[in-house]
Amino acid sequence: MLCLRDGTVLGALPPFPVGVEWWPEVAAVVAAARASHGVDVTVLRLLEGEPDRAPGGGRVAYLAEVDAAPAAPLAAWPGDPLAHEPLRVSYAHPGGPAEHLRWADAVLAARGTPRTAAVEQMRTWNLSSIWRLPISGSAAWLKVVPPFFAHEGRILALLESDFVPRLIATEGPRILLEELPGPDRYEAAGDSLLAMVRLLVGLQTTWAGRVEDLLALGLPDWRPEPLAALAADAVARTAAGLEPSVLRELERLLSELPRRFERLADCGLPATLVHGDFHRGNVRGPDDSLVLLDWGDCGVGHPLLDQAAFLEHLPTDERALVEREWSRIWQAGFPGSDPDRAARLLKPVAALRQAVIYRGFLDRIEPDEQIYHAADPAMWLVRAADFAR
């Protein structure tokens, strides 16, 4: 569905195939629109997709911006895709991407590294808009996030480490980053996994005892008392979609959370920085210079909250290896601690936190984009009940 930057609605292009299934990966959508219809588009947001295929595959419709109406005939679209929506993010409005790119261009020009070629739109969805801006010999990356992730630029500025992306500038929800060399690590295995764990735990050890500095940046608080309250709210608001047996188990889990948190405290590990989305795909570079990406989900809480997501997609034979290393590092840093027991106690709690996160997304993103996350609170609550059982 096409519109002009001034908000004039034009009509819809005929359907065309795109070879990348994950809906936010719009670089492929932009390329396919050009190849199929000769139209250069900027994707603004998702309009609709097949619910049972979310977040990828099937038939999907986007709202996209163009500089001028194409010559090809366009089809009408039911309803008004530009109707006012208070939760719509800045980069999903006509003209929104151009405003953010003007800021990035001004920053690059001021530092003596002006953009040297056309920008590339890489990704857009309710959690981020990502652009690659070529500069001489390299590139800069612009990331714009919704208001509830606006602390990402602040945490990168505070960490200021070789282990996180190098920040060029940040303003509100906008972050301009240096390009990171090296490969993505989605398929990492063996010693590479251990290097990733050492990277995260090293950062967490550094920030243990400094949680007030982190909370002052606006990071969410996942320590026992606030997390228990958020979990109870997520269960209550998702209860209608849960089986009675699952709901009973969750109610039992919630009732015994205070005692579980007491036992967790006895394990001797401190509250600290939690990445919030720690998995192989959020790590880049070779083993001797790994960088941990995507800090929008970060918060403050028990450090082993990050373990569950990392282990989830590992082969069974590698999980035990990683768990042993995780435990070894924490025991070395905090003698007398019991990371293994803490990890067992945290399994249902980590799943509750995931349900809280997705419930929060649904509360703060516009209705058309809720399809990405609609099933997630219930899915994670079922897992929490299974772990507790």
C-alpha positions, 0 to 999 in steps of 0.5 A: 500500500503506497502513500506520499510523504505528505500523507496522500494515500495512492493505492496498492501494488499488485502482490509480488514474491519476497524471498525472506520470510521474517516480516521485519526484514524489509531490505528484501521487500524494498528490493523486490518492489523495485525488481517487480514493479520498478518502484522505490519504496520506504516501508513504514509498517505492517498492515496485515499478515496471516496470523498463523504464520506470524512473524514470517511467511504467507501473504503480508501487506505493508504501508510504504512511502514513495516520492511520487505516484508510480505509473502503474495502476494501483488497487484500492485499499479498504479503510484508512491506513493513515488513520490516527493511532496514538501508539504509532511509532515515529518511523511508521508515519509518512515522513518519519524515516526522512526526519531520522535520516536527516538527523543522522546525516547531520551528525555524520557531516559534523564529524567529517564522515558524510554519507557517500551513497544512498541509504539502505533500509534494513529492518522495520517493525514495532521494536526498531527501524534500522538503516545502513548509511555508507561512509568512506571506507565503512558505514554507519548504522541508524537505529530508531526505537519506540519510546519504551526502548529509548534507554538503549542509547543511554546504556550504550553511552554508559557501558562505553566498552569494546564489548558493545556497539560503538556509539557515534551519537544518540538523541531520544529514540535515535542511535547512530552506531559504527559498523561492526566488522565480522560475522553474525554468530547465529550458528556459533558452537563449542568454544565460541559459546563459552566466549559469549558467556564470558563476555556477558558475565564479565559485563554483569560482574562489572555492574553488580552493586551499581544497579541504581546507576542503571535504574537511573537510565530508565531500565526496567526493574526485574528484581523480586518485588516488582517482577512478582507484581508484573507477573501477577498482572500478566497472568491475570490479563492472560488468564482467559486464554489459558487452560484451567490446569495451567492457570492453577499451576501459575497461581501456585507459582505466584503464591510461592514466589516470595519463598522462591526469591528467598531461596534464590537470594541464598544462592549468593548472586547479586542483582545487576545488568540483564541483557534481556535478549541474550542469544547467539544472533545478538553477538557479532565478531570473532571469538577474540573480539565479540560484541554484544548487540541489541540492548533495547530489552535490557533491565536490572535483575538476577543475572541468570535471567539471561541464561534461559534464552541463550540455552533454549536454541542450543543442541542438548549436548552443548547446553551442559557444557555452557551451563558448567562454564556459566556456573564456573565463572560466577563461582570464581567471581563470587566464592560460595555462591551456588549458580546451579541452584539459582538457575533451577530456581529461576527457570519458571521465573525467567519464563514469567519475565518473558510473558511480562515483556510480551504483555508490555509490548502488546500494551504499547504498540499499535493494533496492526503490529500486535500480530507479531506478539499476540500469542507470546504471553500465553506461550511463555506462561504455559512454559512457566507452569511447565517449569514450575510443575 
